[in-house]
Amino acid sequence: MRKIRLIVGGVRSGKSNYAVELAKESNKKVCFLATCSPLDIEMEKRIENHKKNRPHNWVTIEENINIIDRLKSIQEDNLIIVDCLGLWISNMLMKEFSEDRIKEEIDNLIETLNNINFEIIFVSNEVGMGVVPESYLGRLFRDLLGLLNQKIAKISDDVIFMQVGIPVKIK
């Protein structure tokens, strides 16, 4: 059965922990699709800490760009956590995808989500509450992630805003 949840919030707001807790409560077979690339030692440590917080029987797929193909290969009795959409957008920008290509990827993701038969939880950063970034790349990231968050929220069954570790249901 298709069910889409979006969990958004600021840095260290408890988004990932909340997604993990929701998945644990589901009693479903869980697949964790991680979009983070271990680019330095500090990030490697963060990834290891995240892995320690997940049950050992969960399948982890590390995919920083081609999440759409991965989602298409998922079977319908699974629950998928995609953590996180902000890193997915960032990864595409770092690979020098054009703005138009990223928007096309966003549209392809939405189309894919309209045809799934499993439960999925997206984790994403809220980017609409801060200052306007000084750099072009920062503004482009904010705009693209804001667009993606809006499109996911529109088709989601539930949208949760995390604030200081507290989930606030907004849809």
Beta strands, then each sheet from edge to edge (+ up, - down):
strand 1: 3-9
strand 2: 29-34
strand 3: 59-62
strand 4: 78-83
strand 5: 119-125
strand 6: 158-163
strand 7: 166-169
sheet 1: 3+ 2+ 4+ 5+ 1+ 6+ 7-
end
